[in-house]
Amino acid sequence: MKKEEVPQDKSSLSENEITEVCYAVDENGNYTKVSSKGWKPKTIVQNETLQILEERIAQARNDVKNGLVSPIVYFMEFHKMDMNILADYTGYWKWKMKRHFKPKVFQKLSDKTLKKYADAFDISVEELKNFKG
């Protein structure tokens, strides 16, 4: 893409006067850094992704409220983690975490176990224990 062709579409970045660095070819055929205020297709994808994430968080909150899953699921979604990432943070196997997602199992977890989750979510054990959706 040529330097003058770098998109300058309005985006969530441009509202805060933040620009994104792109690389483009200048008039001499060399790659150079060019600021971009946004690109409409990218903005559409980002907005749709954020909407999906918000829906997943809301669903997890409702599932906790309805007693279908433990608060671990909500905080995992809220922090945009998946099981692989959470397993890396806690050191637990995924099959073990799946058990911890069950409300009855969650209620029996020790504070030591809950501390690993709380640390991963940057909250206290009490916040994790007392979250009701």
Salt bridges, closest charged atoms under 4 A:
GLU20 OE2 - LYS42 NZ 2.24
GLU77 OE2 - ARG56 NH2 2.85
ASP111 OD1 - LYS129 NZ 2.76
ASP119 OD1 - LYS115 NZ 2.79
